[in-house]
Amino acid sequence: MVQLPDKETSKNYFRTIEEITKHLQKQHKLVTKGHYVGLWSGIGLAIGAGIGAAIGNSGIGTAIGTIIGLAVGLTLDARAKREDRVI
């Protein structure tokens, strides 16, 4: 029978993994998979909402901003993968 680790051991394990990941991101400029897509989707959404409000149609502005943000994010994620910078 497999014995599961206690709560404290699991907590320490995940804390250590998080610390290692943060170190790799800060010191070695590595990123997690999908990092740029998430970041640029939000940026595109915000910019698109502003543009949509300016033109009077928030739905179209939001959609266009999100699509542009996804495109930029996918491009940057592909570059990071090509450069072998993905954790």
Backbone torsions as a table, in degrees:
resi	resn	phi	psi	omega
1	MET	NA	137.9	-179.6
2	VAL	-84.1	130.0	178.8
3	GLN	-97.8	126.2	179.3
4	LEU	-78.8	144.9	178.5
5	PRO	-67.5	154.1	178.9
6	ASP	-71.5	171.1	-174.4
7	LYS	-61.6	-41.1	-178.0
8	GLU	-66.8	-40.6	178.3
9	THR	-63.6	-43.8	178.3
10	SER	-62.7	-42.3	-179.8
11	LYS	-61.6	-45.5	178.7
12	ASN	-64.2	-40.2	179.3
13	TYR	-59.9	-51.6	-177.7
14	PHE	-68.1	-32.2	175.9
15	ARG	-65.0	-42.4	178.8
16	THR	-64.2	-43.9	177.5
17	ILE	-59.8	-42.8	179.3
18	GLU	-63.8	-42.4	179.0
19	GLU	-64.2	-41.2	178.5
20	ILE	-64.2	-44.1	179.6
21	THR	-61.6	-44.5	178.6
22	LYS	-62.8	-40.6	177.8
23	HIS	-61.0	-47.2	-179.6
24	LEU	-62.1	-36.9	179.6
25	GLN	-69.7	-44.5	-175.7
26	LYS	-77.6	-50.3	-172.1
27	GLN	-83.3	-28.5	-173.7
28	HIS	-118.0	5.6	176.4
29	LYS	57.0	37.0	175.7
30	LEU	-91.4	156.2	-179.9
31	VAL	-130.3	156.7	175.4
32	THR	-82.3	159.1	-179.8
33	LYS	-60.9	129.8	178.9
34	GLY	81.4	8.2	-177.0
35	HIS	-57.7	-51.9	-175.4
36	TYR	-71.2	-31.8	177.7
37	VAL	-62.8	-46.2	179.1
38	GLY	-63.8	-43.3	-179.4
39	LEU	-64.4	-51.8	-175.6
40	TRP	-74.8	-23.5	174.0
41	SER	-64.2	-44.0	178.2
42	GLY	-65.1	-42.9	178.5
43	ILE	-63.6	-45.7	179.1
44	GLY	-62.4	-39.3	178.4
45	LEU	-61.9	-45.1	-179.5
46	ALA	-65.5	-45.6	179.2
47	ILE	-65.2	-41.9	178.7
48	GLY	-62.9	-37.4	177.9
49	ALA	-64.9	-39.8	177.3
50	GLY	-64.9	-43.7	178.2
51	ILE	-65.4	-41.8	179.1
52	GLY	-61.5	-39.9	178.1
53	ALA	-66.1	-36.9	-179.4
54	ALA	-67.7	-35.5	-179.0
55	ILE	-93.2	-6.4	176.2
56	GLY	88.6	11.2	178.3
57	ASN	-139.5	90.3	-174.4
58	SER	-67.4	-28.5	-179.8
59	GLY	-63.4	-47.6	-179.5
60	ILE	-68.3	-44.4	179.4
61	GLY	-60.6	-42.9	179.7
62	THR	-64.7	-43.6	179.8
63	ALA	-63.7	-46.5	-179.6
64	ILE	-64.1	-43.9	178.4
65	GLY	-61.2	-41.6	179.7
66	THR	-66.1	-42.1	179.3
67	ILE	-63.2	-44.2	178.6
68	ILE	-64.2	-42.8	178.1
69	GLY	-61.2	-41.6	177.1
70	LEU	-62.9	-42.8	-179.9
71	ALA	-61.7	-45.7	179.1
72	VAL	-64.2	-45.4	-179.5
73	GLY	-61.7	-43.1	178.5
74	LEU	-63.9	-39.0	178.1
75	THR	-63.6	-45.7	-179.9
76	LEU	-68.0	-36.9	176.4
77	ASP	-65.3	-39.5	178.1
78	ALA	-64.8	-39.8	178.1
79	ARG	-64.0	-43.5	179.4
80	ALA	-62.0	-39.3	178.8
81	LYS	-66.8	-42.1	178.6
82	ARG	-61.2	-37.6	-179.9
83	GLU	-83.7	2.7	179.5
84	ASP	57.7	47.6	179.3
85	ARG	-112.4	17.9	-177.5
86	VAL	-100.2	129.6	178.5
87	ILE	-77.2	NA	NA
